[in-house]
Amino acid sequence: MRRVVELPRAYRLLNHGPTVLVSAAHAGRRNIMAASWSMALDFAPPKVAVVIDKSTYTRGLVEASGSFALNVPCRAQAAATLAVGGSSGRDLPADEDKFAAFGLQSFAGSVLDVPLLEGCVAWLECRVLDEPHNQQRYDLFIGEVVAAWADTRVFADGRWITDPALDPALRTIHYVAGGQFFATGEAFDTQAAPPLRG
Amino acid sequence: MRRVVELPRAYRLLNHGPTVLVSAAHAGRRNIMAASWSMALDFAPPKVAVVIDKSTYTRGLVEASGSFALNVPCRAQAAATLAVGGSSGRDLPADEDKFAAFGLQSFAGSVLDVPLLEGCVAWLECRVLDEPHNQQRYDLFIGEVVAAWADTRVFADGRWITDPALDPALRTIHYVAGGQFFATGEAFDTQAAPPLRG
C-alpha cells in the first residue's frame, strides 16, 4: 500500500543511496530515465539534487515543466531500470513513450504533473529550484520535494523496514556497471566507538 | 593493497551510493566527518558533489584549503563512522583531533594535503571548484577528483568486486538512521527488458 511520507522524513528515502528513476511530463509528452547520481540535499523543506544530462529527453520535459519525480525502484524492477536507462524517449514515435514501449504502468503525482512508476517502493514529487548555472555547467538539478510516498511494506513510520524477512524483490538497488546492481543488503545496528580520550 | 583508480573510473567508487567520510586539513588542523549526501557528478574529469553543513568544523578546513577527500568506509568501520559523524572537531582541545580522539590512523593524500583514513576501501582526493552560491545557499560543495585509490580486495580493474565470498567486513555501508546502516548486499546481473513494441 502507498502511503504519504511526512516531508521532514522524505530525505530518508534517498539517504542510503539507491539508484532512482527520474520521470517528467510536459504538454502531453512524458518520459522516464535512470539516474545513479542523486542525493538528498536538505531536511525541511526537503530538497534533492540529481544529475540530468543534456542529451536526455527527460531534461527538456523537466526544464519546460519545472517538475520532476524521483521514483525508487526495487529489485523486481531492475530490468525495467536498465531498459529505461538504456534507451531514449527521443527515439520513440510521437504517439508512444517509454511507459508504453516497456509496458510500464504509471499513476499521477498528487501535487505535480509528474508520472509516477507503479511497482516502485518510494516516490518524491519535486519542484525545480531554478539554478541555471548548475543546470548548464554541471547538468545538476535541485528540486524541492513537495510530496513523498512509499510502499508501506518497505518504508513505514518514517523508516525503511530492515526486517531480514523482507521479500528480496522489494529491496532497493544500487547500480554498479555493465548491467550489474548491488541489492540493498543486511541492516545492522552500530554503537559509536567511545572516544579513547577526552 | 591500495592501488590507484584511473580517473575516468573514479565515479564508480560512489555510483552505488555508499556513505562516505569527508576529511580535510588546513594550517596544521585536520578533521573528518560522515556524509550520507554525496554523489558522483561527472565522468572525466571526474567530479563529485557533497553536502557539508555550515555547523561542521570540516567545512572551515575545506573552505580554507580548497581541498577535501571522500573516504569510503567499510562495515568494519561502521562504529568509527558513527563516532566521527556524531562529534565535532570544534569540541576537541587544540592539540587533538578526531583521528587521535578515536584512535584512527591516517595517511597523506598523494596530490592534495588531505588526511585519508586507513581501513577505508576507497578514497577520492578532491579539489574544490569554487561555487560560492551553492556553498552558501545549499551547503553544496563540488569537487574535481584529482586522485583516487581503492583497496584491491574490493575494487580492482575499475570495478567493485562482486564475489559473494567477499569478507562482509569489507562491504561498503549505507546509513539509514538512528545508528543503523544497510550493508551493500548481493550483486546481481540483469538483462534489460526488451521493448514490447517498436
Interface residues (C-beta under 8 A of the other chain):
Chain A: R12 N15 H16 G17 P18 T19 S36 W37 S38 M39 A40 L41 D42 K47 A49 V51 R75 A78 A79 A80 T81 L82 A83 G86 S87 L92 P93 E96 A100 A101 F102 G103 H133 N134 Y138 D139 L140 I142 R159 W160 T162 R171 H174 Y175 V176 A177 G179 Q180 F181 F182 A183 T184 G185 E186 A187 F188 D189 T190 Q191 A192 A193 P194 P195 L196 R197 G198
Chain B: R12 N15 H16 G17 P18 T19 S36 W37 S38 M39 A40 L41 D42 K47 A49 V51 R75 A78 A79 A80 T81 L82 A83 G85 G86 S87 L92 P93 E96 A100 A101 F102 G103 H133 N134 Y138 L140 I142 R159 W160 T162 R171 H174 Y175 V176 A177 G178 G179 Q180 F181 F182 A183 T184 G185 E186 A187 F188 D189 T190 Q191 A192 A193 P194 P195 L196 R197 G198
